Amino acid sequence: MDAAKNSAANSSARGAAAVSMSTTNVVPVGPKPRRLLRRCAFGAVMIGGLALLFIAVITPPPFYCDRLQADAETQKKLSDRFLKGGSKLLGAILNGQGAWRESFDEETINAWLAVDFEENHGKILPARVTNPRVAIEGDRLRMGFQWSAGPFSTVVQVTIGVWVPKPNWLAVELHGAKAGLAPMPTTQLRRLLERAAEKAGCEVTWKRNDTTLVGLVRLPNSSGVILRQADIRDGKLSLAGRSTRISRLATPGKIDLR
């Protein structure tokens, strides 16, 4: 019986020694490996986010792709129609022929941009900007154009609303801008509007309408042109006003996007 007790005691001692040895051989996970894991996970998330952002930036919006697809012969006819209406409107404004009014739909505007503007007026755009197109959506005008820098290119789209709060004051409301499908700040749009207005001899003041910015462009009264209406509705951009005498309008120069 004493021999059995001694054998049991020896077995317990050997088991305790084995547990002690296994415990001393375990290498604990310290703070350094954990930090490394966290950094790797953060890096993977950042790379994935940047990849998604790049894909969003280079992906053209569907509205723009749709409006690039058009029959050349149909575009030529619609461009001529736009030129006819535009020449009539410009003549009425410059010759002081009293009240004037004209409307342009999306299809004729895009046809003019693709044909006559591309051939005769494209040089007023910045060097990196090509193929402007528009979409009329409810009471808003969405404009898109291709912007290139070396091998990189994207489609910039801008959405605005316009109206005339009082004669010779044009309100331009900025509803947002995107590079491809990725949102971008409207700071550049504000500068662009300010420079275009300055070239035309106009003043711009900014007001906030809830969450959007509105640029109030004051047209010069000395030109003899009174703008009474500028709105977007029923799929058309409409302009109306009155000319009191022969007018001279500022010729737009090349617009700088920098």
C-alpha positions in Angstrom: 0.0 0.0 0.0 2.9 2.3 0.8 4.3 1.5 -2.6 1.0 2.5 -4.3 1.0 5.9 -2.4 4.6 6.6 -3.4 3.8 5.8 -7.1 0.8 8.1 -7.0 2.9 10.9 -5.4 5.6 10.5 -8.1 3.0 10.7 -10.9 1.5 13.9 -9.4 4.9 15.5 -9.2 5.7 14.6 -12.8 2.4 16.1 -13.9 3.0 19.3 -12.1 6.5 19.6 -13.5 5.1 19.1 -17.1 2.5 21.8 -16.6 5.1 24.1 -15.2 7.4 23.5 -18.2 4.5 24.0 -20.8 3.6 27.2 -19.1 7.1 28.6 -19.2 7.4 27.7 -23.0 4.3 29.9 -23.9 5.3 33.1 -25.6 2.8 35.9 -24.6 1.5 38.3 -27.3 2.9 41.6 -26.3 1.9 45.1 -27.3 4.2 45.3 -30.4 2.6 42.5 -32.4 -0.8 43.9 -31.5 0.2 47.4 -32.8 1.5 45.7 -36.0 -1.8 44.0 -36.6 -3.7 47.2 -36.0 -1.4 49.1 -38.4 -1.8 46.4 -41.1 -5.6 46.5 -40.7 -5.6 50.3 -40.9 -3.4 50.2 -44.0 -5.6 47.7 -45.7 -8.7 49.9 -45.0 -6.9 53.0 -46.3 -5.8 51.2 -49.5 -9.3 49.9 -50.1 -10.8 53.3 -49.5 -8.4 55.0 -51.9 -9.1 52.4 -54.5 -12.9 52.9 -54.2 -12.4 56.7 -54.4 -10.3 56.4 -57.5 -12.9 54.2 -59.2 -15.6 56.7 -58.3 -13.6 59.6 -59.7 -12.8 58.0 -63.1 -16.4 56.6 -63.5 -18.4 58.9 -65.8 -21.9 59.7 -64.7 -24.6 57.9 -66.8 -26.3 61.2 -67.8 -23.1 62.4 -69.5 -22.5 59.2 -71.4 -26.1 59.2 -72.7 -25.8 62.7 -74.0 -22.5 62.0 -75.9 -24.4 59.4 -78.0 -26.2 61.2 -80.8 -26.7 60.9 -84.5 -24.4 63.4 -86.4 -27.0 64.4 -89.0 -29.6 65.1 -86.3 -27.1 67.1 -84.2 -26.3 69.3 -87.2 -30.0 70.1 -87.8 -30.6 70.8 -84.1 -27.5 72.9 -83.9 -28.8 75.0 -86.8 -32.1 75.4 -84.9 -30.3 76.6 -81.8 -28.2 79.1 -83.9 -31.4 80.4 -85.5 -33.1 81.0 -82.1 -29.9 82.3 -80.6 -29.3 84.8 -83.4 -32.8 86.0 -83.1 -32.4 86.5 -79.4 -29.0 88.2 -79.7 -30.3 90.5 -82.4 -33.3 91.6 -80.3 -31.0 92.3 -77.4 -28.4 94.3 -79.2 -30.7 96.2 -81.5 -32.9 97.5 -78.7 -36.1 95.9 -80.1 -38.1 96.1 -76.9 -39.3 92.9 -75.2 -37.6 89.6 -76.1 -38.1 86.0 -75.1 -36.6 82.7 -76.2 -36.4 79.1 -74.9 -34.0 76.3 -75.6 -34.4 72.6 -74.8 -31.7 70.2 -73.7 -31.4 68.4 -77.1 -30.8 71.6 -79.1 -28.3 73.0 -76.5 -26.3 69.7 -76.6 -26.4 69.6 -80.4 -25.0 73.2 -80.5 -22.3 72.3 -78.0 -21.3 69.2 -80.1 -21.3 71.0 -83.5 -21.0 74.8 -83.7 -19.5 75.4 -80.3 -16.9 72.7 -80.8 -15.9 74.0 -84.2 -16.0 77.8 -83.6 -16.0 78.6 -79.9 -14.2 75.8 -78.1 -11.1 77.9 -77.5 -12.8 79.9 -74.8 -12.7 76.8 -72.6 -9.6 76.0 -70.5 -7.0 73.7 -72.1 -7.9 70.7 -70.0 -11.7 71.0 -70.6 -13.5 69.3 -73.5 -17.0 68.0 -74.6 -19.4 70.0 -72.4 -22.9 68.7 -72.2 -26.1 69.6 -70.2 -29.1 67.9 -68.7 -32.3 69.6 -67.7 -33.8 67.9 -64.6 -36.9 69.5 -63.2 -35.9 73.1 -62.2 -32.2 72.3 -62.3 -29.5 72.4 -64.9 -26.8 69.7 -64.7 -23.6 70.5 -66.7 -20.8 68.0 -67.3 -17.4 68.2 -69.1 -14.3 66.1 -69.4 -11.3 67.3 -67.5 -7.8 65.9 -68.2 -4.4 66.1 -66.6 -1.8 64.0 -68.4 -3.0 60.3 -68.5 -5.7 61.0 -65.9 -9.2 62.2 -66.9 -12.6 62.5 -65.2 -16.0 64.0 -65.9 -16.8 67.0 -63.7 -20.5 67.6 -63.2 -22.1 70.7 -61.7 -25.8 71.1 -60.8 -27.3 74.6 -60.5 -30.7 76.4 -60.4 -31.3 79.9 -61.8 -34.0 82.5 -61.4 -34.4 86.3 -61.5 -35.3 87.7 -58.0 -35.6 91.2 -59.5 -34.8 92.8 -62.8 -31.1 92.5 -63.8 -30.3 90.3 -60.8 -29.5 86.7 -61.7 -29.5 84.1 -58.9 -27.3 81.1 -59.4 -27.9 78.4 -56.8 -25.1 75.8 -56.4 -26.6 72.3 -55.8 -23.3 70.4 -55.8 -20.4 69.2 -57.9 -18.8 65.8 -58.5 -15.7 64.4 -60.1 -17.1 61.3 -61.7 -19.3 59.9 -59.0 -17.3 61.4 -56.1 -18.5 64.6 -54.4 -16.2 67.6 -54.6 -16.2 71.0 -52.8 -18.0 73.9 -54.4 -15.1 76.4 -53.7 -13.9 76.1 -57.3 -17.4 76.7 -58.7 -17.6 79.9 -56.7 -14.3 81.2 -58.1 -15.3 80.2 -61.6 -18.6 82.1 -61.4 -16.8 85.1 -59.9 -14.2 85.2 -62.7 -16.8 84.8 -65.4 -18.9 87.6 -63.9 -15.9 89.8 -63.6 -15.0 89.4 -67.2 -18.6 90.4 -68.1 -18.5 93.5 -65.9 -20.9 92.1 -63.3 -20.8 91.9 -59.5 -21.4 88.8 -57.4 -22.5 88.5 -53.8 -23.1 85.3 -52.0 -26.1 84.3 -49.8 -27.0 81.0 -48.1 -30.3 79.3 -48.9 -30.7 76.6 -46.2 -27.8 74.2 -47.1 -26.9 75.7 -50.5 -25.1 78.8 -51.7 -26.7 81.3 -54.0 -24.6 83.7 -56.1 -26.5 86.9 -56.9 -25.1 88.3 -60.1 -25.9 92.0 -60.7 -26.0 92.8 -64.4 -24.9 96.3 -65.4 -27.8 98.6 -65.9 -25.8 100.8 -68.3 -25.9 98.2 -71.0 -29.5 99.0 -71.8 -30.5 95.3 -71.3 -33.0 94.4 -68.6 -33.2 90.7 -67.7 -36.6 89.8 -66.3 -36.7 86.0 -66.5 -34.3 83.1 -66.4 -35.7 79.8 -65.3 -35.6 76.1 -66.0 -39.0 74.3 -66.3 -40.8 71.9 -68.6 -37.5 70.7 -70.0 -36.4 74.1 -71.2 -34.1 77.0 -70.3 -36.1 80.2 -70.8 -34.8 83.8 -71.0 -36.9 87.0 -71.2 -36.3 90.7 -70.9 -36.3 94.0 -72.6 -33.8 96.2 -74.4 -34.2 99.9 -74.3 -31.5 100.9 -76.7 -28.6 99.6 -78.7 -26.4 97.6 -76.3 -22.8 96.5 -76.1 -22.3 93.3 -74.2 -18.9 92.1 -72.9 -17.3 89.5 -75.0 -16.4 86.5 -72.8 -12.7 85.7 -72.8 -10.9 82.4 -72.0 -12.0 81.1 -68.6 -9.3 80.0 -66.2 -10.2 77.2 -63.9 -7.1 77.5 -61.7 
